[in-house]
Amino acid sequence: MRLAIPLAGQVDAGLATGLRQQAGRACNVLGNHHADDTDANDPEQAIAAYSRGLAFDPTNAMLLRNRAGVQIEQGDFTAAQADIEAAAALEPDAPRLAALRRDLAAAQG
């Protein structure tokens, strides 16, 4: 995919953007699988998948919110706060932001 996107950009910028967004969504699904599936629960892999998705599509606020949720669960409060703020800058009215902020505050004590 990493090679296909630059090639697509040479042909059509819109195609390259679409491929980046598609790759970001695919990484989100993989991250959710690692974060939520009881049998596949692997927070480190979830964070890695969300991070890969953000490398493809850095303006995907859902990836930031999802990664923040796992970071809170893992006790990485500084990273979670940064992701929450980045997500809020992109989509300030997203309903999940309030829940993430509450979860972060509760986890910090």
Phi and psi restraints in degrees (range 20) as a CNS / XPLOR table:
assign (resid 1 and name C) (resid 2 and name N)
       (resid 2 and name CA) (resid 2 and name C) 1.0 -59.8 20.0 2
assign (resid 2 and name N) (resid 2 and name CA)
       (resid 2 and name C) (resid 3 and name N) 1.0 -33.5 20.0 2
assign (resid 2 and name C) (resid 3 and name N)
       (resid 3 and name CA) (resid 3 and name C) 1.0 -79.5 20.0 2
assign (resid 3 and name N) (resid 3 and name CA)
       (resid 3 and name C) (resid 4 and name N) 1.0 -33.4 20.0 2
assign (resid 3 and name C) (resid 4 and name N)
       (resid 4 and name CA) (resid 4 and name C) 1.0 -68.2 20.0 2
assign (resid 4 and name N) (resid 4 and name CA)
       (resid 4 and name C) (resid 5 and name N) 1.0 -36.1 20.0 2
assign (resid 4 and name C) (resid 5 and name N)
       (resid 5 and name CA) (resid 5 and name C) 1.0 -64.6 20.0 2
assign (resid 5 and name N) (resid 5 and name CA)
       (resid 5 and name C) (resid 6 and name N) 1.0 -48.7 20.0 2
assign (resid 5 and name C) (resid 6 and name N)
       (resid 6 and name CA) (resid 6 and name C) 1.0 -61.4 20.0 2
assign (resid 6 and name N) (resid 6 and name CA)
       (resid 6 and name C) (resid 7 and name N) 1.0 -37.9 20.0 2
assign (resid 6 and name C) (resid 7 and name N)
       (resid 7 and name CA) (resid 7 and name C) 1.0 -64.5 20.0 2
assign (resid 7 and name N) (resid 7 and name CA)
       (resid 7 and name C) (resid 8 and name N) 1.0 -41.5 20.0 2
assign (resid 7 and name C) (resid 8 and name N)
       (resid 8 and name CA) (resid 8 and name C) 1.0 -63.7 20.0 2
assign (resid 8 and name N) (resid 8 and name CA)
       (resid 8 and name C) (resid 9 and name N) 1.0 -36.5 20.0 2
assign (resid 8 and name C) (resid 9 and name N)
       (resid 9 and name CA) (resid 9 and name C) 1.0 -63.1 20.0 2
assign (resid 9 and name N) (resid 9 and name CA)
       (resid 9 and name C) (resid 10 and name N) 1.0 -30.9 20.0 2
assign (resid 9 and name C) (resid 10 and name N)
       (resid 10 and name CA) (resid 10 and name C) 1.0 -70.7 20.0 2
assign (resid 10 and name N) (resid 10 and name CA)
       (resid 10 and name C) (resid 11 and name N) 1.0 -28.2 20.0 2
assign (resid 10 and name C) (resid 11 and name N)
       (resid 11 and name CA) (resid 11 and name C) 1.0 -89.5 20.0 2
assign (resid 11 and name N) (resid 11 and name CA)
       (resid 11 and name C) (resid 12 and name N) 1.0 -46.2 20.0 2
assign (resid 11 and name C) (resid 12 and name N)
       (resid 12 and name CA) (resid 12 and name C) 1.0 -158.1 20.0 2
assign (resid 12 and name N) (resid 12 and name CA)
       (resid 12 and name C) (resid 13 and name N) 1.0 116.8 20.0 2
assign (resid 12 and name C) (resid 13 and name N)
       (resid 13 and name CA) (resid 13 and name C) 1.0 -61.4 20.0 2
assign (resid 13 and name N) (resid 13 and name CA)
       (resid 13 and name C) (resid 14 and name N) 1.0 -36.3 20.0 2
assign (resid 13 and name C) (resid 14 and name N)
       (resid 14 and name CA) (resid 14 and name C) 1.0 -65.0 20.0 2
assign (resid 14 and name N) (resid 14 and name CA)
       (resid 14 and name C) (resid 15 and name N) 1.0 -37.1 20.0 2
assign (resid 14 and name C) (resid 15 and name N)
       (resid 15 and name CA) (resid 15 and name C) 1.0 -64.2 20.0 2
assign (resid 15 and name N) (resid 15 and name CA)
       (resid 15 and name C) (resid 16 and name N) 1.0 -44.2 20.0 2
assign (resid 15 and name C) (resid 16 and name N)
       (resid 16 and name CA) (resid 16 and name C) 1.0 -61.7 20.0 2
assign (resid 16 and name N) (resid 16 and name CA)
       (resid 16 and name C) (resid 17 and name N) 1.0 -42.2 20.0 2
assign (resid 16 and name C) (resid 17 and name N)
       (resid 17 and name CA) (resid 17 and name C) 1.0 -62.1 20.0 2
assign (resid 17 and name N) (resid 17 and name CA)
       (resid 17 and name C) (resid 18 and name N) 1.0 -44.3 20.0 2
assign (resid 17 and name C) (resid 18 and name N)
       (resid 18 and name CA) (resid 18 and name C) 1.0 -61.9 20.0 2
assign (resid 18 and name N) (resid 18 and name CA)
       (resid 18 and name C) (resid 19 and name N) 1.0 -40.6 20.0 2
assign (resid 18 and name C) (resid 19 and name N)
       (resid 19 and name CA) (resid 19 and name C) 1.0 -65.3 20.0 2
assign (resid 19 and name N) (resid 19 and name CA)
       (resid 19 and name C) (resid 20 and name N) 1.0 -40.3 20.0 2
assign (resid 19 and name C) (resid 20 and name N)
       (resid 20 and name CA) (resid 20 and name C) 1.0 -62.5 20.0 2
assign (resid 20 and name N) (resid 20 and name CA)
       (resid 20 and name C) (resid 21 and name N) 1.0 -43.5 20.0 2
assign (resid 20 and name C) (resid 21 and name N)
       (resid 21 and name CA) (resid 21 and name C) 1.0 -65.5 20.0 2
assign (resid 21 and name N) (resid 21 and name CA)
       (resid 21 and name C) (resid 22 and name N) 1.0 -41.2 20.0 2
assign (resid 21 and name C) (resid 22 and name N)
       (resid 22 and name CA) (resid 22 and name C) 1.0 -62.2 20.0 2
assign (resid 22 and name N) (resid 22 and name CA)
       (resid 22 and name C) (resid 23 and name N) 1.0 -43.4 20.0 2
assign (resid 22 and name C) (resid 23 and name N)
       (resid 23 and name CA) (resid 23 and name C) 1.0 -63.9 20.0 2
assign (resid 23 and name N) (resid 23 and name CA)
       (resid 23 and name C) (resid 24 and name N) 1.0 -39.3 20.0 2
assign (resid 23 and name C) (resid 24 and name N)
       (resid 24 and name CA) (resid 24 and name C) 1.0 -61.7 20.0 2
assign (resid 24 and name N) (resid 24 and name CA)
       (resid 24 and name C) (resid 25 and name N) 1.0 -43.5 20.0 2
assign (resid 24 and name C) (resid 25 and name N)
       (resid 25 and name CA) (resid 25 and name C) 1.0 -64.7 20.0 2
assign (resid 25 and name N) (resid 25 and name CA)
       (resid 25 and name C) (resid 26 and name N) 1.0 -39.5 20.0 2
assign (resid 25 and name C) (resid 26 and name N)
       (resid 26 and name CA) (resid 26 and name C) 1.0 -63.1 20.0 2
assign (resid 26 and name N) (resid 26 and name CA)
       (resid 26 and name C) (resid 27 and name N) 1.0 -41.6 20.0 2
assign (resid 26 and name C) (resid 27 and name N)
       (resid 27 and name CA) (resid 27 and name C) 1.0 -65.6 20.0 2
assign (resid 27 and name N) (resid 27 and name CA)
       (resid 27 and name C) (resid 28 and name N) 1.0 -33.0 20.0 2
assign (resid 27 and name C) (resid 28 and name N)
       (resid 28 and name CA) (resid 28 and name C) 1.0 -64.5 20.0 2
assign (resid 28 and name N) (resid 28 and name CA)
       (resid 28 and name C) (resid 29 and name N) 1.0 -43.7 20.0 2
assign (resid 28 and name C) (resid 29 and name N)
       (resid 29 and name CA) (resid 29 and name C) 1.0 -61.0 20.0 2
assign (resid 29 and name N) (resid 29 and name CA)
       (resid 29 and name C) (resid 30 and name N) 1.0 -44.8 20.0 2
assign (resid 29 and name C) (resid 30 and name N)
       (resid 30 and name CA) (resid 30 and name C) 1.0 -62.6 20.0 2
assign (resid 30 and name N) (resid 30 and name CA)
       (resid 30 and name C) (resid 31 and name N) 1.0 -44.1 20.0 2
assign (resid 30 and name C) (resid 31 and name N)
       (resid 31 and name CA) (resid 31 and name C) 1.0 -60.6 20.0 2
assign (resid 31 and name N) (resid 31 and name CA)
       (resid 31 and name C) (resid 32 and name N) 1.0 -43.3 20.0 2
assign (resid 31 and name C) (resid 32 and name N)
       (resid 32 and name CA) (resid 32 and name C) 1.0 -62.0 20.0 2
assign (resid 32 and name N) (resid 32 and name CA)
       (resid 32 and name C) (resid 33 and name N) 1.0 -37.9 20.0 2
assign (resid 32 and name C) (resid 33 and name N)
       (resid 33 and name CA) (resid 33 and name C) 1.0 -60.3 20.0 2
assign (resid 33 and name N) (resid 33 and name CA)
       (resid 33 and name C) (resid 34 and name N) 1.0 -47.2 20.0 2
assign (resid 33 and name C) (resid 34 and name N)
       (resid 34 and name CA) (resid 34 and name C) 1.0 -70.9 20.0 2
assign (resid 34 and name N) (resid 34 and name CA)
       (resid 34 and name C) (resid 35 and name N) 1.0 -29.0 20.0 2
assign (resid 34 and name C) (resid 35 and name N)
       (resid 35 and name CA) (resid 35 and name C) 1.0 -83.6 20.0 2
assign (resid 35 and name N) (resid 35 and name CA)
       (resid 35 and name C) (resid 36 and name N) 1.0 -33.9 20.0 2
assign (resid 35 and name C) (resid 36 and name N)
       (resid 36 and name CA) (resid 36 and name C) 1.0 -110.2 20.0 2
assign (resid 36 and name N) (resid 36 and name CA)
       (resid 36 and name C) (resid 37 and name N) 1.0 -27.8 20.0 2
assign (resid 36 and name C) (resid 37 and name N)
       (resid 37 and name CA) (resid 37 and name C) 1.0 -72.6 20.0 2
assign (resid 37 and name N) (resid 37 and name CA)
       (resid 37 and name C) (resid 38 and name N) 1.0 123.8 20.0 2
assign (resid 37 and name C) (resid 38 and name N)
       (resid 38 and name CA) (resid 38 and name C) 1.0 -57.6 20.0 2
assign (resid 38 and name N) (resid 38 and name CA)
       (resid 38 and name C) (resid 39 and name N) 1.0 -41.5 20.0 2
assign (resid 38 and name C) (resid 39 and name N)
       (resid 39 and name CA) (resid 39 and name C) 1.0 -76.1 20.0 2
assign (resid 39 and name N) (resid 39 and name CA)
       (resid 39 and name C) (resid 40 and name N) 1.0 -30.4 20.0 2
assign (resid 39 and name C) (resid 40 and name N)
       (resid 40 and name CA) (resid 40 and name C) 1.0 -104.8 20.0 2
assign (resid 40 and name N) (resid 40 and name CA)
       (resid 40 and name C) (resid 41 and name N) 1.0 13.3 20.0 2
assign (resid 40 and name C) (resid 41 and name N)
       (resid 41 and name CA) (resid 41 and name C) 1.0 -56.8 20.0 2
assign (resid 41 and name N) (resid 41 and name CA)
       (resid 41 and name C) (resid 42 and name N) 1.0 114.6 20.0 2
assign (resid 41 and name C) (resid 42 and name N)
       (resid 42 and name CA) (resid 42 and name C) 1.0 -150.9 20.0 2
assign (resid 42 and name N) (resid 42 and name CA)
       (resid 42 and name C) (resid 43 and name N) 1.0 89.4 20.0 2
assign (resid 42 and name C) (resid 43 and name N)
       (resid 43 and name CA) (resid 43 and name C) 1.0 -57.1 20.0 2
assign (resid 43 and name N) (resid 43 and name CA)
       (resid 43 and name C) (resid 44 and name N) 1.0 -37.0 20.0 2
assign (resid 43 and name C) (resid 44 and name N)
       (resid 44 and name CA) (resid 44 and name C) 1.0 -64.3 20.0 2
assign (resid 44 and name N) (resid 44 and name CA)
       (resid 44 and name C) (resid 45 and name N) 1.0 -41.1 20.0 2
assign (resid 44 and name C) (resid 45 and name N)
       (resid 45 and name CA) (resid 45 and name C) 1.0 -69.0 20.0 2
assign (resid 45 and name N) (resid 45 and name CA)
       (resid 45 and name C) (resid 46 and name N) 1.0 -34.0 20.0 2
assign (resid 45 and name C) (resid 46 and name N)
       (resid 46 and name CA) (resid 46 and name C) 1.0 -62.6 20.0 2
assign (resid 46 and name N) (resid 46 and name CA)
       (resid 46 and name C) (resid 47 and name N) 1.0 -47.8 20.0 2
assign (resid 46 and name C) (resid 47 and name N)
       (resid 47 and name CA) (resid 47 and name C) 1.0 -62.2 20.0 2
assign (resid 47 and name N) (resid 47 and name CA)
       (resid 47 and name C) (resid 48 and name N) 1.0 -41.2 20.0 2
assign (resid 47 and name C) (resid 48 and name N)
       (resid 48 and name CA) (resid 48 and name C) 1.0 -62.3 20.0 2
assign (resid 48 and name N) (resid 48 and name CA)
       (resid 48 and name C) (resid 49 and name N) 1.0 -41.1 20.0 2
assign (resid 48 and name C) (resid 49 and name N)
       (resid 49 and name CA) (resid 49 and name C) 1.0 -66.7 20.0 2
assign (resid 49 and name N) (resid 49 and name CA)
       (resid 49 and name C) (resid 50 and name N) 1.0 -44.1 20.0 2
assign (resid 49 and name C) (resid 50 and name N)
       (resid 50 and name CA) (resid 50 and name C) 1.0 -62.5 20.0 2
assign (resid 50 and name N) (resid 50 and name CA)
       (resid 50 and name C) (resid 51 and name N) 1.0 -39.5 20.0 2
assign (resid 50 and name C) (resid 51 and name N)
       (resid 51 and name CA) (resid 51 and name C) 1.0 -65.0 20.0 2
assign (resid 51 and name N) (resid 51 and name CA)
       (resid 51 and name C) (resid 52 and name N) 1.0 -41.0 20.0 2
assign (resid 51 and name C) (resid 52 and name N)
       (resid 52 and name CA) (resid 52 and name C) 1.0 -61.8 20.0 2
assign (resid 52 and name N) (resid 52 and name CA)
       (resid 52 and name C) (resid 53 and name N) 1.0 -41.1 20.0 2
assign (resid 52 and name C) (resid 53 and name N)
       (resid 53 and name CA) (resid 53 and name C) 1.0 -61.9 20.0 2
assign (resid 53 and name N) (resid 53 and name CA)
       (resid 53 and name C) (resid 54 and name N) 1.0 -39.5 20.0 2
assign (resid 53 and name C) (resid 54 and name N)
       (resid 54 and name CA) (resid 54 and name C) 1.0 -69.3 20.0 2
assign (resid 54 and name N) (resid 54 and name CA)
       (resid 54 and name C) (resid 55 and name N) 1.0 -27.9 20.0 2
assign (resid 54 and name C) (resid 55 and name N)
       (resid 55 and name CA) (resid 55 and name C) 1.0 -64.9 20.0 2
assign (resid 55 and name N) (resid 55 and name CA)
       (resid 55 and name C) (resid 56 and name N) 1.0 -35.2 20.0 2
assign (resid 55 and name C) (resid 56 and name N)
       (resid 56 and name CA) (resid 56 and name C) 1.0 -77.1 20.0 2
assign (resid 56 and name N) (resid 56 and name CA)
       (resid 56 and name C) (resid 57 and name N) 1.0 -43.6 20.0 2
assign (resid 56 and name C) (resid 57 and name N)
       (resid 57 and name CA) (resid 57 and name C) 1.0 -135.7 20.0 2
assign (resid 57 and name N) (resid 57 and name CA)
       (resid 57 and name C) (resid 58 and name N) 1.0 80.7 20.0 2
assign (resid 57 and name C) (resid 58 and name N)
       (resid 58 and name CA) (resid 58 and name C) 1.0 -67.3 20.0 2
assign (resid 58 and name N) (resid 58 and name CA)
       (resid 58 and name C) (resid 59 and name N) 1.0 -9.6 20.0 2
assign (resid 58 and name C) (resid 59 and name N)
       (resid 59 and name CA) (resid 59 and name C) 1.0 -101.6 20.0 2
assign (resid 59 and name N) (resid 59 and name CA)
       (resid 59 and name C) (resid 60 and name N) 1.0 17.4 20.0 2
assign (resid 59 and name C) (resid 60 and name N)
       (resid 60 and name CA) (resid 60 and name C) 1.0 -87.7 20.0 2
assign (resid 60 and name N) (resid 60 and name CA)
       (resid 60 and name C) (resid 61 and name N) 1.0 98.1 20.0 2
assign (resid 60 and name C) (resid 61 and name N)
       (resid 61 and name CA) (resid 61 and name C) 1.0 -64.7 20.0 2
assign (resid 61 and name N) (resid 61 and name CA)
       (resid 61 and name C) (resid 62 and name N) 1.0 -30.2 20.0 2
assign (resid 61 and name C) (resid 62 and name N)
       (resid 62 and name CA) (resid 62 and name C) 1.0 -63.3 20.0 2
assign (resid 62 and name N) (resid 62 and name CA)
       (resid 62 and name C) (resid 63 and name N) 1.0 -40.7 20.0 2
assign (resid 62 and name C) (resid 63 and name N)
       (resid 63 and name CA) (resid 63 and name C) 1.0 -60.9 20.0 2
assign (resid 63 and name N) (resid 63 and name CA)
       (resid 63 and name C) (resid 64 and name N) 1.0 -41.6 20.0 2
assign (resid 63 and name C) (resid 64 and name N)
       (resid 64 and name CA) (resid 64 and name C) 1.0 -63.7 20.0 2
assign (resid 64 and name N) (resid 64 and name CA)
       (resid 64 and name C) (resid 65 and name N) 1.0 -44.6 20.0 2
assign (resid 64 and name C) (resid 65 and name N)
       (resid 65 and name CA) (resid 65 and name C) 1.0 -64.3 20.0 2
assign (resid 65 and name N) (resid 65 and name CA)
       (resid 65 and name C) (resid 66 and name N) 1.0 -43.7 20.0 2
assign (resid 65 and name C) (resid 66 and name N)
       (resid 66 and name CA) (resid 66 and name C) 1.0 -65.0 20.0 2
assign (resid 66 and name N) (resid 66 and name CA)
       (resid 66 and name C) (resid 67 and name N) 1.0 -41.6 20.0 2
assign (resid 66 and name C) (resid 67 and name N)
       (resid 67 and name CA) (resid 67 and name C) 1.0 -64.9 20.0 2
assign (resid 67 and name N) (resid 67 and name CA)
       (resid 67 and name C) (resid 68 and name N) 1.0 -39.2 20.0 2
assign (resid 67 and name C) (resid 68 and name N)
       (resid 68 and name CA) (resid 68 and name C) 1.0 -60.8 20.0 2
assign (resid 68 and name N) (resid 68 and name CA)
       (resid 68 and name C) (resid 69 and name N) 1.0 -40.0 20.0 2
assign (resid 68 and name C) (resid 69 and name N)
       (resid 69 and name CA) (resid 69 and name C) 1.0 -61.1 20.0 2
assign (resid 69 and name N) (resid 69 and name CA)
       (resid 69 and name C) (resid 70 and name N) 1.0 -42.9 20.0 2
assign (resid 69 and name C) (resid 70 and name N)
       (resid 70 and name CA) (resid 70 and name C) 1.0 -69.9 20.0 2
assign (resid 70 and name N) (resid 70 and name CA)
       (resid 70 and name C) (resid 71 and name N) 1.0 -38.9 20.0 2
assign (resid 70 and name C) (resid 71 and name N)
       (resid 71 and name CA) (resid 71 and name C) 1.0 -62.1 20.0 2
assign (resid 71 and name N) (resid 71 and name CA)
       (resid 71 and name C) (resid 72 and name N) 1.0 -38.0 20.0 2
assign (resid 71 and name C) (resid 72 and name N)
       (resid 72 and name CA) (resid 72 and name C) 1.0 -61.8 20.0 2
assign (resid 72 and name N) (resid 72 and name CA)
       (resid 72 and name C) (resid 73 and name N) 1.0 -47.2 20.0 2
assign (resid 72 and name C) (resid 73 and name N)
       (resid 73 and name CA) (resid 73 and name C) 1.0 -60.3 20.0 2
assign (resid 73 and name N) (resid 73 and name CA)
       (resid 73 and name C) (resid 74 and name N) 1.0 -32.0 20.0 2
assign (resid 73 and name C) (resid 74 and name N)
       (resid 74 and name CA) (resid 74 and name C) 1.0 -87.6 20.0 2
assign (resid 74 and name N) (resid 74 and name CA)
       (resid 74 and name C) (resid 75 and name N) 1.0 -4.3 20.0 2
assign (resid 74 and name C) (resid 75 and name N)
       (resid 75 and name CA) (resid 75 and name C) 1.0 82.9 20.0 2
assign (resid 75 and name N) (resid 75 and name CA)
       (resid 75 and name C) (resid 76 and name N) 1.0 13.6 20.0 2
assign (resid 75 and name C) (resid 76 and name N)
       (resid 76 and name CA) (resid 76 and name C) 1.0 -93.3 20.0 2
assign (resid 76 and name N) (resid 76 and name CA)
       (resid 76 and name C) (resid 77 and name N) 1.0 74.5 20.0 2
assign (resid 76 and name C) (resid 77 and name N)
       (resid 77 and name CA) (resid 77 and name C) 1.0 -69.3 20.0 2
assign (resid 77 and name N) (resid 77 and name CA)
       (resid 77 and name C) (resid 78 and name N) 1.0 -34.0 20.0 2
assign (resid 77 and name C) (resid 78 and name N)
       (resid 78 and name CA) (resid 78 and name C) 1.0 -65.4 20.0 2
assign (resid 78 and name N) (resid 78 and name CA)
       (resid 78 and name C) (resid 79 and name N) 1.0 -46.5 20.0 2
assign (resid 78 and name C) (resid 79 and name N)
       (resid 79 and name CA) (resid 79 and name C) 1.0 -65.2 20.0 2
assign (resid 79 and name N) (resid 79 and name CA)
       (resid 79 and name C) (resid 80 and name N) 1.0 -40.0 20.0 2
assign (resid 79 and name C) (resid 80 and name N)
       (resid 80 and name CA) (resid 80 and name C) 1.0 -62.2 20.0 2
assign (resid 80 and name N) (resid 80 and name CA)
       (resid 80 and name C) (resid 81 and name N) 1.0 -44.4 20.0 2
assign (resid 80 and name C) (resid 81 and name N)
       (resid 81 and name CA) (resid 81 and name C) 1.0 -60.2 20.0 2
assign (resid 81 and name N) (resid 81 and name CA)
       (resid 81 and name C) (resid 82 and name N) 1.0 -43.5 20.0 2
assign (resid 81 and name C) (resid 82 and name N)
       (resid 82 and name CA) (resid 82 and name C) 1.0 -62.5 20.0 2
assign (resid 82 and name N) (resid 82 and name CA)
       (resid 82 and name C) (resid 83 and name N) 1.0 -42.1 20.0 2
assign (resid 82 and name C) (resid 83 and name N)
       (resid 83 and name CA) (resid 83 and name C) 1.0 -69.2 20.0 2
assign (resid 83 and name N) (resid 83 and name CA)
       (resid 83 and name C) (resid 84 and name N) 1.0 -37.8 20.0 2
assign (resid 83 and name C) (resid 84 and name N)
       (resid 84 and name CA) (resid 84 and name C) 1.0 -62.1 20.0 2
assign (resid 84 and name N) (resid 84 and name CA)
       (resid 84 and name C) (resid 85 and name N) 1.0 -44.9 20.0 2
assign (resid 84 and name C) (resid 85 and name N)
       (resid 85 and name CA) (resid 85 and name C) 1.0 -66.8 20.0 2
assign (resid 85 and name N) (resid 85 and name CA)
       (resid 85 and name C) (resid 86 and name N) 1.0 -39.5 20.0 2
assign (resid 85 and name C) (resid 86 and name N)
       (resid 86 and name CA) (resid 86 and name C) 1.0 -64.6 20.0 2
assign (resid 86 and name N) (resid 86 and name CA)
       (resid 86 and name C) (resid 87 and name N) 1.0 -41.7 20.0 2
assign (resid 86 and name C) (resid 87 and name N)
       (resid 87 and name CA) (resid 87 and name C) 1.0 -65.0 20.0 2
assign (resid 87 and name N) (resid 87 and name CA)
       (resid 87 and name C) (resid 88 and name N) 1.0 -40.1 20.0 2
assign (resid 87 and name C) (resid 88 and name N)
       (resid 88 and name CA) (resid 88 and name C) 1.0 -64.6 20.0 2
assign (resid 88 and name N) (resid 88 and name CA)
       (resid 88 and name C) (resid 89 and name N) 1.0 -35.1 20.0 2
assign (resid 88 and name C) (resid 89 and name N)
       (resid 89 and name CA) (resid 89 and name C) 1.0 -65.5 20.0 2
assign (resid 89 and name N) (resid 89 and name CA)
       (resid 89 and name C) (resid 90 and name N) 1.0 -32.1 20.0 2
assign (resid 89 and name C) (resid 90 and name N)
       (resid 90 and name CA) (resid 90 and name C) 1.0 -84.2 20.0 2
assign (resid 90 and name N) (resid 90 and name CA)
       (resid 90 and name C) (resid 91 and name N) 1.0 -42.3 20.0 2
assign (resid 90 and name C) (resid 91 and name N)
       (resid 91 and name CA) (resid 91 and name C) 1.0 -138.8 20.0 2
assign (resid 91 and name N) (resid 91 and name CA)
       (resid 91 and name C) (resid 92 and name N) 1.0 78.9 20.0 2
assign (resid 91 and name C) (resid 92 and name N)
       (resid 92 and name CA) (resid 92 and name C) 1.0 -64.9 20.0 2
assign (resid 92 and name N) (resid 92 and name CA)
       (resid 92 and name C) (resid 93 and name N) 1.0 -19.4 20.0 2
assign (resid 92 and name C) (resid 93 and name N)
       (resid 93 and name CA) (resid 93 and name C) 1.0 -100.0 20.0 2
assign (resid 93 and name N) (resid 93 and name CA)
       (resid 93 and name C) (resid 94 and name N) 1.0 9.6 20.0 2
assign (resid 93 and name C) (resid 94 and name N)
       (resid 94 and name CA) (resid 94 and name C) 1.0 -63.1 20.0 2
assign (resid 94 and name N) (resid 94 and name CA)
       (resid 94 and name C) (resid 95 and name N) 1.0 126.9 20.0 2
assign (resid 94 and name C) (resid 95 and name N)
       (resid 95 and name CA) (resid 95 and name C) 1.0 -58.2 20.0 2
assign (resid 95 and name N) (resid 95 and name CA)
       (resid 95 and name C) (resid 96 and name N) 1.0 -33.1 20.0 2
assign (resid 95 and name C) (resid 96 and name N)
       (resid 96 and name CA) (resid 96 and name C) 1.0 -70.5 20.0 2
assign (resid 96 and name N) (resid 96 and name CA)
       (resid 96 and name C) (resid 97 and name N) 1.0 -18.5 20.0 2
assign (resid 96 and name C) (resid 97 and name N)
       (resid 97 and name CA) (resid 97 and name C) 1.0 -59.3 20.0 2
assign (resid 97 and name N) (resid 97 and name CA)
       (resid 97 and name C) (resid 98 and name N) 1.0 -43.0 20.0 2
assign (resid 97 and name C) (resid 98 and name N)
       (resid 98 and name CA) (resid 98 and name C) 1.0 -62.4 20.0 2
assign (resid 98 and name N) (resid 98 and name CA)
       (resid 98 and name C) (resid 99 and name N) 1.0 -42.0 20.0 2
assign (resid 98 and name C) (resid 99 and name N)
       (resid 99 and name CA) (resid 99 and name C) 1.0 -64.8 20.0 2
assign (resid 99 and name N) (resid 99 and name CA)
       (resid 99 and name C) (resid 100 and name N) 1.0 -41.7 20.0 2
assign (resid 99 and name C) (resid 100 and name N)
       (resid 100 and name CA) (resid 100 and name C) 1.0 -63.5 20.0 2
assign (resid 100 and name N) (resid 100 and name CA)
       (resid 100 and name C) (resid 101 and name N) 1.0 -41.7 20.0 2
assign (resid 100 and name C) (resid 101 and name N)
       (resid 101 and name CA) (resid 101 and name C) 1.0 -63.4 20.0 2
assign (resid 101 and name N) (resid 101 and name CA)
       (resid 101 and name C) (resid 102 and name N) 1.0 -40.6 20.0 2
assign (resid 101 and name C) (resid 102 and name N)
       (resid 102 and name CA) (resid 102 and name C) 1.0 -64.4 20.0 2
assign (resid 102 and name N) (resid 102 and name CA)
       (resid 102 and name C) (resid 103 and name N) 1.0 -44.7 20.0 2
assign (resid 102 and name C) (resid 103 and name N)
       (resid 103 and name CA) (resid 103 and name C) 1.0 -62.0 20.0 2
assign (resid 103 and name N) (resid 103 and name CA)
       (resid 103 and name C) (resid 104 and name N) 1.0 -40.7 20.0 2
assign (resid 103 and name C) (resid 104 and name N)
       (resid 104 and name CA) (resid 104 and name C) 1.0 -65.0 20.0 2
assign (resid 104 and name N) (resid 104 and name CA)
       (resid 104 and name C) (resid 105 and name N) 1.0 -45.5 20.0 2
assign (resid 104 and name C) (resid 105 and name N)
       (resid 105 and name CA) (resid 105 and name C) 1.0 -62.1 20.0 2
assign (resid 105 and name N) (resid 105 and name CA)
       (resid 105 and name C) (resid 106 and name N) 1.0 -42.6 20.0 2
assign (resid 105 and name C) (resid 106 and name N)
       (resid 106 and name CA) (resid 106 and name C) 1.0 -65.4 20.0 2
assign (resid 106 and name N) (resid 106 and name CA)
       (resid 106 and name C) (resid 107 and name N) 1.0 -40.4 20.0 2
assign (resid 106 and name C) (resid 107 and name N)
       (resid 107 and name CA) (resid 107 and name C) 1.0 -68.6 20.0 2
assign (resid 107 and name N) (resid 107 and name CA)
       (resid 107 and name C) (resid 108 and name N) 1.0 -30.4 20.0 2
assign (resid 107 and name C) (resid 108 and name N)
       (resid 108 and name CA) (resid 108 and name C) 1.0 -79.1 20.0 2
assign (resid 108 and name N) (resid 108 and name CA)
       (resid 108 and name C) (resid 109 and name N) 1.0 -10.5 20.0 2
